[in-house]
Amino acid sequence: MFLIVGEIYKLTKEFNYRKTFLYFYQMGLYEYMMLSEDEQWNDLWQNGEFITHFKAINCKFSLYALYNFYVEVELDQETDRIVGKVHFKEGHTLDKYAGSIDINELG
């Protein structure tokens, strides 16, 4: 989540009026995808919320909620090293977690 400071200008006959305002901006999936790979990882570790994991035959997956979307991190089962990640809002990637969590309560 970002804190953004902005200014609104209102011109009147007698003077320039400037009002400063603050508001919070929640990053969406598109903005996240526009970040560099390092920025994406940093944002995930700082702001992501671990939800659950899923084990397959030769790898395991960790699911994180980040803003209004999900990030799945794939790990090598033997070394626990990160293999990759995918980001999504819904679909078959989220479906494999349906047995371990109530996905309707997420997001």
C-alpha positions, -999 to 999 in steps of 0.1 A, spaced: 0 0 0 13 34 -9 7 67 8 3 94 -18 4 131 -11 -14 153 -37 -25 188 -41 -57 203 -54 -56 238 -69 -86 261 -70 -83 294 -87 -104 323 -74 -105 359 -84 -86 370 -52 -61 343 -45 -48 308 -54 -61 282 -30 -41 251 -25 -53 221 -4 -30 192 4 -46 158 8 -35 123 17 -49 91 5 -39 55 3 -35 37 -30 -36 -1 -31 -15 -16 -59 -33 -38 -84 -20 -67 -103 -12 -46 -134 10 -22 -113 27 -52 -96 35 -67 -130 51 -34 -140 76 -36 -112 111 -51 -117 116 -87 -106 135 -76 -75 108 -51 -66 81 -78 -70 100 -101 -46 106 -73 -21 69 -63 -22 58 -99 -17 81 -104 13 71 -71 29 34 -70 22 23 -105 13 3 -127 37 11 -164 37 -20 -184 33 -11 -221 28 11 -245 9 5 -274 -15 29 -303 -21 33 -320 -55 55 -349 -64 88 -330 -70 79 -295 -59 59 -275 -34 40 -243 -37 33 -215 -12 3 -192 -17 4 -156 -6 -23 -129 -7 -10 -96 -19 -33 -66 -21 -63 -78 -42 -45 -108 -59 -25 -139 -52 11 -149 -57 21 -186 -58 58 -193 -51 71 -226 -65 99 -243 -45 121 -273 -52 111 -299 -27 146 -313 -20 165 -280 -17 137 -256 -7 150 -232 -33 127 -209 -52 120 -221 -87 96 -193 -98 64 -175 -91 31 -167 -108 5 -140 -99 -32 -143 -105 -66 -132 -92 -86 -164 -98 -87 -196 -119 -72 -231 -120 -41 -220 -101 -62 -211 -71 -84 -242 -75 -57 -267 -62 -58 -250 -28 -96 -254 -25 -93 -285 -3 -70 -269 23 -86 -234 27 -119 -216 23 -110 -194 -7 -143 -176 -4 -130 -159 28 -98 -146 11 -93 -113 -6 
